[in-house]
């Protein structure tokens, strides 16, 4: 049986690390909510559900004035959650600005988790 050389150990480590890194995008693809689909213009379809006791809603919003939201409005208990679509297609909210979500529904759920029962205050327009 051949001895394990430093070169072989490093090669094996690199292969294992590469396989693990390749698995991350595949695992993240599975995180997408199966209910989130996109309409004919690439914008997410509407949703209306109760998540952890909070009513979250999302819908296309033509002419809403929020250019960063890509014409999409998200509400938590009737209060608008300011969302913005990133260039890579992910979504962020004013509540979880540094934690992108794959869809507006996921951004709303993440905001509910972050609020931990606290009331969402309206984002000042301006």
Backbone torsions as a table, in degrees:
resi	resn	phi	psi	omega
1	UNK	NA	127.0	-177.5
2	UNK	-67.7	148.3	177.8
3	UNK	-72.0	151.9	178.1
4	UNK	-84.0	109.5	179.9
5	UNK	-85.3	165.5	177.8
6	UNK	-60.3	-41.0	-179.3
7	UNK	-62.4	-44.3	179.5
8	UNK	-66.0	-38.8	179.3
9	UNK	-64.3	-43.8	179.1
10	UNK	-66.6	-39.4	177.7
11	UNK	-63.0	-45.1	179.4
12	UNK	-62.5	-40.9	178.3
13	UNK	-63.2	-43.0	179.1
14	UNK	-64.1	-39.4	178.9
15	UNK	-64.7	-46.0	180.0
16	UNK	-62.4	-43.8	179.4
17	UNK	-63.7	-40.4	178.6
18	UNK	-63.5	-40.5	178.1
19	UNK	-64.9	-41.7	179.5
20	UNK	-65.5	-41.2	178.5
21	UNK	-66.6	-35.3	178.4
22	UNK	-69.2	-27.5	-179.1
23	UNK	-76.5	-23.1	-177.4
24	UNK	-61.2	-51.2	178.7
25	UNK	-60.6	-36.0	178.8
26	UNK	-66.0	-40.3	178.4
27	UNK	-67.4	-40.4	179.4
28	UNK	-66.7	-32.2	177.6
29	UNK	-63.1	-32.3	177.9
30	UNK	-73.7	-13.6	179.7
31	UNK	-75.0	-20.0	-178.5
32	UNK	-60.2	136.9	178.9
33	UNK	-69.7	130.9	-176.5
34	UNK	-67.1	-15.8	-179.9
35	UNK	-85.2	-14.1	-178.1
36	UNK	-84.9	113.4	176.2
37	UNK	-124.1	166.8	-178.8
38	UNK	-109.8	141.2	178.1
39	UNK	-74.3	-172.7	-174.1
40	UNK	-66.8	-21.4	-178.7
41	UNK	-104.2	16.0	177.6
42	UNK	83.6	-2.1	178.1
43	UNK	-90.1	145.7	-177.8
44	UNK	-61.3	149.3	176.2
45	UNK	-71.8	167.7	178.8
46	UNK	-69.6	154.2	171.9
47	UNK	-144.1	154.4	178.7
48	UNK	-154.3	110.5	-177.0
49	UNK	-151.2	167.1	172.5
50	UNK	-105.0	122.5	-179.4
51	UNK	-123.6	117.9	-178.8
52	UNK	50.9	41.8	176.6
53	UNK	81.3	1.4	179.8
54	UNK	-112.9	138.8	178.0
55	UNK	-85.6	119.1	176.3
56	UNK	-114.1	138.4	-179.2
57	UNK	-136.4	150.3	175.3
58	UNK	-147.8	141.9	-179.3
59	UNK	-161.2	152.4	173.1
60	UNK	-59.6	140.1	-177.2
61	UNK	-130.4	88.3	178.2
62	UNK	-68.6	129.7	176.5
63	UNK	68.3	27.8	-178.1
64	UNK	-73.7	-16.3	-179.3
65	UNK	87.6	-9.6	178.0
66	UNK	-96.9	86.3	-174.6
67	UNK	-63.8	-26.4	-178.8
68	UNK	-73.2	-26.0	-177.4
69	UNK	-78.7	1.3	178.6
70	UNK	63.2	30.1	-179.9
71	UNK	71.3	34.5	-179.2
72	UNK	-132.0	132.2	-179.6
73	UNK	-111.2	136.9	176.2
74	UNK	-123.7	134.7	-179.6
75	UNK	-126.1	141.9	171.4
76	UNK	-120.9	116.5	-176.9
77	UNK	51.9	38.1	176.7
78	UNK	84.1	-4.4	178.9
79	UNK	-101.3	130.8	-177.6
80	UNK	-67.1	129.4	172.0
81	UNK	-95.5	114.7	-179.4
82	UNK	-67.6	119.0	178.9
83	UNK	-120.1	157.6	179.0
84	UNK	-142.4	137.1	177.4
85	UNK	-91.1	129.9	178.1
86	UNK	-83.1	165.6	-179.7
87	UNK	-61.2	-28.5	-179.3
88	UNK	-84.9	3.0	178.6
89	UNK	94.0	-9.3	177.7
90	UNK	-77.5	169.2	-176.7
91	UNK	-125.7	141.7	173.3
92	UNK	-126.7	159.1	177.5
93	UNK	-125.5	167.9	178.3
94	UNK	-65.5	-24.1	179.8
95	UNK	-80.9	-39.8	-179.1
96	UNK	-124.1	64.4	-171.8
97	UNK	-65.4	-31.4	-175.9
98	UNK	-103.7	16.3	-179.5
99	UNK	-130.5	86.0	-176.6
100	UNK	-61.8	147.2	177.4
101	UNK	-119.1	152.7	-176.9
102	UNK	-71.7	-24.2	-176.9
103	UNK	-143.3	162.9	174.4
104	UNK	-61.0	-35.8	177.5
105	UNK	-60.7	-45.3	179.0
106	UNK	-65.1	-36.4	177.0
107	UNK	-65.1	-40.0	178.3
108	UNK	-65.2	-44.6	178.6
109	UNK	-62.2	-42.2	179.0
110	UNK	-63.3	-37.7	178.3
111	UNK	-65.7	-41.8	177.0
112	UNK	-60.3	-43.8	178.1
113	UNK	-59.7	-44.1	-177.7
114	UNK	-68.5	-37.3	-179.2
115	UNK	-66.9	-25.8	177.9
116	UNK	48.3	45.3	177.7
117	UNK	92.3	-13.9	179.1
118	UNK	-69.3	154.0	179.9
119	UNK	-77.8	138.1	175.6
120	UNK	-78.7	126.5	177.5
121	UNK	-90.7	143.2	178.8
122	UNK	-58.9	139.5	177.3
123	UNK	-80.0	126.9	-177.1
124	UNK	-64.9	129.4	176.1
125	UNK	-78.3	139.1	178.0
126	UNK	162.6	NA	NA
